């Protein structure tokens, strides 16, 4: 399954991992973003390592979630 933006362009970057993350870990992306929000002020890799240690996410999935969340915050 490939994701598309509203203008029918393929989704690129961290969000391209979202379907796999939801399927693999059984939680919606909003769940993970809310957890990451609670770590506001932490460094990127600190949050990645926390997701890996606490929730057993793979490195690529954890990194994609954190990159998306931090980019969204501006």
C-alpha positions in Angstrom: 0.0 0.0 0.0 1.4 3.4 -0.9 0.4 6.6 0.8 -0.5 9.6 -1.2 -0.9 13.3 -0.4 -4.2 15.0 -1.2 -2.8 16.0 -4.6 -1.9 12.3 -5.3 1.8 12.6 -4.8 3.5 9.8 -2.9 4.2 10.5 0.7 7.9 10.8 1.3 10.1 11.2 4.3 9.3 10.0 7.8 5.6 9.8 7.2 6.2 7.1 4.6 6.9 4.8 7.6 3.5 5.4 9.2 1.5 2.5 7.8 4.2 0.0 8.7 4.5 1.5 12.2 0.7 1.2 12.8 0.7 -2.4 11.5 3.7 -3.5 13.4 3.0 -2.0 16.8 -0.8 -1.9 16.7 -1.1 1.7 17.8 -2.2 4.8 15.7 0.5 7.4 14.9 -1.3 9.8 17.2 -0.5 7.5 20.1 3.2 7.7 19.4 3.2 11.4 18.7 1.5 12.0 22.0 4.2 10.0 23.8 6.9 12.0 22.0 5.2 15.2 23.0 5.7 14.2 26.6 9.4 14.2 25.9 9.5 17.8 24.7 12.9 19.3 25.4 14.8 16.1 25.0 17.3 15.5 22.2 16.3 13.6 19.0 18.4 10.5 19.8 17.4 10.5 23.5 13.8 10.1 22.3 14.7 7.5 19.7 16.5 5.5 22.3 13.7 5.8 24.8 11.1 4.5 22.2 13.4 1.6 21.4 14.1 0.7 25.0 10.6 1.3 26.4 8.4 0.1 23.6 10.8 -2.1 21.5 10.4 0.0 18.4 12.9 -0.6 15.6 15.5 2.1 15.1 14.0 3.2 11.7 10.5 3.4 13.0 11.5 5.3 16.2 13.7 7.7 14.2 10.9 8.4 11.7 8.4 9.2 14.4 10.8 11.5 16.2 11.9 13.3 13.0 8.3 13.9 12.0 7.3 15.1 15.5 10.3 17.4 15.9 9.9 18.8 12.3 6.2 19.5 13.0 7.1 21.4 16.2 9.2 23.7 14.0 
